[in-house]
Amino acid sequence: AKEGHWEKAPGERLFAAFKQHFGELPFVAEDLGHITDNVHKLKEKFNIPGMVVLQFAFDKNPNNPHLPHNYTKNLVAYTGTHDNDTTRGWFKSIDAEAKEYAFSYLSSPSDKMPLPFIKTLLGSSAGLTIIPLQDLLSLDSESRMNMPGTVENNWQWKFNSTDINADLISHVKGMLYMYKRYK
């Protein structure tokens, strides 16, 4: 990356060839940074879902695209990604004002974090939701996957198969049924 450079891709021609060969495209656009109009047009033309991250939602801007009331069916919604702290760790790190705003927004604020995030995401209109295992296990910052911009101690977290027990399976399955996300 230090010596990398930008290469213009064939964009529309490439996706048209993919669509012709494969049919419906199984892509998700990682559109979390500065996105150009050309990228927005390409996503729209080929019906490629973008990403939203609930941890990015609580800046008190009601138009923030990461707030679930702004979601559309053509999105993949995450509590956090591999580059974020766990939701529990993130919540501990934000200031009191942001916590208050988040709790006023969430569907079940009396639950212990990250459960309100998980329920809010599952109840959203996003076409797909992704909840990292660390959040399903309600783990803290020591279970963070990656710290962008660093080279040490990343990608070290591992789960133990005993962490996935019958109670957790039953709880997750119940939420998936409740929010009609289980088939």
Residue pairs with C-beta under 8 A, 6 or more apart in sequence:
11 38
11 42
12 42
12 45
15 25
15 42
15 45
15 46
15 48
18 25
19 25
19 46
25 46
25 47
25 48
27 46
27 48
27 49
28 48
28 49
28 50
28 51
28 76
29 39
29 43
29 48
29 49
29 50
29 51
30 51
31 39
31 43
31 50
31 51
32 51
32 53
32 56
42 48
43 49
43 50
47 74
49 74
49 75
49 76
49 127
49 128
50 74
50 75
50 76
51 75
51 76
51 77
51 78
51 81
52 65
52 66
52 71
52 75
52 76
52 77
52 78
52 126
53 66
53 77
53 78
53 79
53 80
53 81
53 84
54 66
54 68
54 77
54 78
54 79
54 80
54 87
54 117
54 120
54 121
55 66
55 79
55 80
55 84
55 85
55 87
55 90
55 117
56 64
56 66
57 64
57 66
57 67
57 68
57 102
57 105
58 64
58 94
58 98
58 101
58 102
58 105
60 101
62 69
63 70
64 70
67 105
68 77
68 120
68 121
68 123
68 124
68 125
68 126
71 77
71 124
71 125
71 126
72 125
72 126
73 125
73 126
73 127
74 127
75 126
75 127
75 128
76 126
76 127
76 128
76 129
76 130
77 121
77 124
77 126
77 128
77 129
77 130
78 121
78 129
78 130
78 131
78 132
79 87
79 114
79 117
79 118
79 121
79 130
79 131
79 132
79 135
80 86
80 87
80 90
80 132
80 135
81 132
82 132
82 145
82 146
83 145
83 146
83 148
84 90
84 144
85 93
85 141
85 144
86 114
86 132
86 134
86 135
86 139
86 140
86 141
86 143
86 144
87 113
87 114
87 117
87 135
88 113
88 114
88 135
88 138
88 139
88 140
88 141
89 139
89 140
89 141
89 142
89 143
89 144
91 99
91 102
91 113
91 114
92 140
92 141
93 141
94 102
102 109
103 109
103 116
105 120
106 116
106 117
106 119
106 120
107 116
107 119
107 120
107 123
108 115
108 116
108 119
108 120
109 116
111 119
112 138
113 138
114 135
114 138
115 138
117 135
118 131
118 135
118 136
118 175
119 175
119 179
121 129
121 131
122 129
122 131
122 175
122 176
122 178
122 179
122 181
123 179
129 181
132 145
133 159
134 143
134 144
134 145
134 157
136 168
136 172
137 143
137 159
137 163
137 168
143 157
144 157
145 154
145 155
145 157
146 154
146 155
147 153
147 154
173 182
175 181
176 182
